[in-house]
Amino acid sequence: MDGSFLFDSGTISNRGAYGYLFILSYHKMKALYNSIKR
């Protein structure tokens, strides 16, 4: 999933802020999962 669409409008909305936090936590959990899986 690509999160670039959240920033196309250039405005900071609640949806964009929560989407940004979700993407950050998603990548963090994915990295953690990959490190555990090895």
Backbone torsions as a table, in degrees:
resi	resn	phi	psi	omega
1	MET	NA	129.6	-178.9
2	ASP	-99.1	132.0	-176.3
3	GLY	-97.8	7.4	-176.0
4	SER	-66.7	-24.3	-178.4
5	PHE	-65.3	-22.1	-179.5
6	LEU	-67.8	-24.0	-172.7
7	PHE	-109.0	7.3	-178.4
8	ASP	-64.7	-37.5	-177.0
9	SER	-75.4	-23.7	179.4
10	GLY	78.9	7.2	179.7
11	THR	-107.7	147.1	178.4
12	ILE	-95.2	105.4	177.2
13	SER	-113.7	170.3	177.9
14	ASN	-61.0	-40.3	179.4
15	ARG	-62.1	-43.4	-179.7
16	GLY	-66.7	-39.6	-179.6
17	ALA	-65.9	-46.4	179.5
18	TYR	-67.3	-36.4	177.5
19	GLY	-63.5	-40.2	179.5
20	TYR	-64.4	-44.6	178.1
21	LEU	-63.3	-39.5	179.1
22	PHE	-62.9	-42.5	-179.4
23	ILE	-66.6	-40.7	177.9
24	LEU	-61.3	-48.4	-178.5
25	SER	-66.9	-34.1	179.3
26	TYR	-63.7	-47.0	179.9
27	HIS	-66.9	-35.6	178.9
28	LYS	-65.2	-44.1	179.7
29	MET	-68.5	-36.0	179.6
30	LYS	-66.0	-40.2	177.8
31	ALA	-65.8	-40.3	178.5
32	LEU	-64.1	-42.7	179.3
33	TYR	-62.9	-42.6	-179.9
34	ASN	-65.3	-37.9	-179.7
35	SER	-69.4	-33.8	178.8
36	ILE	-73.3	-37.9	-175.0
37	LYS	-66.3	-29.7	-178.6
38	ARG	-69.0	NA	NA
